[in-house]
Amino acid sequence: MKVKCCFVFLFACFCLSFIGCGDNVGLRGKVTFSDTHEPLTIGEIHFSTPTFLARAAIRPDGTYVAGSEKVGNGLPPGTYAVTIMYAEEAPPENQQPEIGRNGLPKPIQPKSLIHPKYKRKETSGLTVTVDQSGGVFDFEVDRAPH
């Protein structure tokens, strides 16, 4: 029993060493509109590689924090494709839905605040290279076409 407990303890320490000794770094910044430099007040910013995805909520002042200085959190150094999702304005509560051919109301779609190109890494045009120091990365985005 003593040997089994020692093995479990050593295995746990081994696993925790990988979590705690990672090279992940904190990343923060701000997302603003390119025409007025006003903050994007809603949405989610994604940082991705073929094997890793980090997400951060965009706060009402346009800022985001992806990862942190805490053990086991953050982004590993590298180059990331950046996309922005859920930057949408909810429809007014009193808006009446259109009636479809089947006589049922069509769902009311939220209005996108940013150009749709930012939703796909192939078209966003946004990338970031994170080094050991982490850092501040601000992004300017275009508004949705009308």
C-alpha positions as CSV (number, residue, x, y, z in Angstrom):
1,M,0.0,0.0,0.0
2,K,2.9,2.4,0.8
3,V,4.4,1.8,-2.6
4,K,1.1,2.5,-4.3
5,C,0.7,5.8,-2.4
6,C,4.2,6.9,-3.3
7,F,3.6,6.1,-6.9
8,V,0.3,8.1,-7.0
9,F,2.0,11.0,-5.2
10,L,5.0,11.0,-7.7
11,F,2.7,10.7,-10.7
12,A,0.6,13.7,-9.4
13,C,3.8,15.8,-8.9
14,F,4.9,14.8,-12.4
15,C,1.6,15.9,-14.0
16,L,1.5,19.2,-12.0
17,S,5.0,20.0,-13.1
18,F,3.9,20.1,-16.7
19,I,0.9,22.4,-15.8
20,G,2.9,24.7,-13.6
21,C,6.1,25.0,-15.7
22,G,4.5,25.8,-19.1
23,D,5.7,28.7,-21.1
24,N,2.3,30.3,-21.3
25,V,2.1,34.0,-21.2
26,G,-0.7,36.6,-20.6
27,L,-2.1,38.6,-23.4
28,R,-4.3,41.6,-23.4
29,G,-5.4,44.5,-25.6
30,K,-8.3,46.5,-27.0
31,V,-10.6,46.1,-30.0
32,T,-11.8,49.4,-31.7
33,F,-13.5,50.4,-34.9
34,S,-11.1,51.7,-37.6
35,D,-13.3,54.7,-38.6
36,T,-14.0,56.3,-35.2
37,H,-11.6,54.4,-32.8
38,E,-14.6,53.8,-30.5
39,P,-14.4,50.5,-28.7
40,L,-16.2,47.3,-29.9
41,T,-18.3,46.7,-26.8
42,I,-19.4,43.1,-27.2
43,G,-18.0,39.9,-28.7
44,E,-15.3,37.3,-28.3
45,I,-11.8,37.3,-29.6
46,H,-10.2,34.0,-30.6
47,F,-6.5,33.2,-31.0
48,S,-5.8,29.9,-32.9
49,T,-3.2,27.7,-34.3
50,P,-3.9,24.3,-35.9
51,T,-3.6,22.7,-32.4
52,F,-4.5,25.5,-29.9
53,L,-7.4,27.8,-29.3
54,A,-7.6,30.6,-26.7
55,R,-10.7,32.8,-26.3
56,A,-11.4,36.1,-24.4
57,A,-14.5,38.1,-23.9
58,I,-14.5,41.6,-25.2
59,R,-15.6,43.9,-22.4
60,P,-17.8,47.0,-22.8
61,D,-14.7,49.2,-22.9
62,G,-13.3,47.2,-25.8
63,T,-10.6,45.5,-23.7
64,Y,-9.9,41.8,-23.5
65,V,-7.6,39.5,-21.5
66,A,-6.6,36.1,-23.0
67,G,-5.1,33.9,-20.5
68,S,-3.4,35.2,-17.4
69,E,-0.3,35.0,-15.2
70,K,-1.9,32.1,-13.2
71,V,-0.4,28.6,-13.3
72,G,-1.7,26.6,-16.3
73,N,-3.3,29.5,-18.0
74,G,-2.4,31.8,-20.9
75,L,-1.1,31.2,-24.4
76,P,2.1,29.5,-25.5
77,P,4.4,31.7,-27.5
78,G,3.8,31.5,-31.2
79,T,1.9,33.0,-34.1
80,Y,-1.9,33.0,-34.0
81,A,-4.7,33.7,-36.4
82,V,-7.1,36.1,-34.8
83,T,-10.9,36.0,-35.3
84,I,-13.8,37.9,-33.7
85,M,-17.1,36.2,-33.0
86,Y,-20.4,37.2,-31.5
87,A,-20.0,41.0,-32.1
88,E,-23.7,41.3,-32.7
89,E,-26.4,43.7,-31.6
90,A,-29.6,42.1,-30.4
91,P,-32.7,43.0,-32.3
92,P,-35.1,45.4,-30.5
93,E,-37.6,43.6,-28.4
94,N,-40.6,45.2,-30.2
95,Q,-39.4,44.2,-33.7
96,Q,-42.0,42.1,-35.5
97,P,-40.6,39.1,-37.3
98,E,-41.3,38.5,-41.0
99,I,-43.8,35.8,-41.8
100,G,-42.3,33.0,-44.0
101,R,-44.0,31.1,-46.8
102,N,-45.1,28.4,-44.4
103,G,-47.0,31.0,-42.4
104,L,-44.6,30.9,-39.4
105,P,-42.5,33.8,-38.2
106,K,-38.9,33.8,-39.4
107,P,-36.3,34.1,-36.6
108,I,-35.0,37.6,-36.2
109,Q,-31.2,37.6,-36.8
110,P,-29.0,39.8,-34.6
111,K,-27.2,42.6,-36.5
112,S,-23.5,42.1,-36.9
113,L,-21.5,45.1,-35.7
114,I,-18.3,44.2,-37.6
115,H,-17.5,43.1,-41.2
116,P,-18.1,39.4,-41.6
117,K,-14.5,38.8,-42.7
118,Y,-13.4,38.8,-39.1
119,K,-15.3,35.6,-38.3
120,R,-12.9,33.4,-40.4
121,K,-9.2,33.1,-39.9
122,E,-8.8,32.7,-43.7
123,T,-10.3,36.2,-44.3
124,S,-9.8,38.2,-41.1
125,G,-6.3,39.5,-42.0
126,L,-5.5,39.6,-38.2
127,T,-2.5,37.7,-36.8
128,V,-0.4,38.1,-33.7
129,T,3.0,36.8,-32.7
130,V,3.3,36.2,-29.0
131,D,6.8,35.9,-27.4
132,Q,7.9,35.0,-23.9
133,S,6.9,38.4,-22.5
134,G,3.3,38.3,-23.6
135,G,2.1,41.8,-24.2
136,V,-0.6,44.2,-25.4
137,F,-2.1,43.7,-28.8
138,D,-4.7,46.1,-30.0
139,F,-6.9,45.5,-33.1
140,E,-8.9,47.8,-35.3
141,V,-11.9,46.4,-37.2
142,D,-14.2,47.6,-39.9
143,R,-17.9,48.0,-39.3
144,A,-20.4,45.8,-41.0
145,P,-21.4,47.0,-44.4
146,H,-25.0,48.4,-44.6
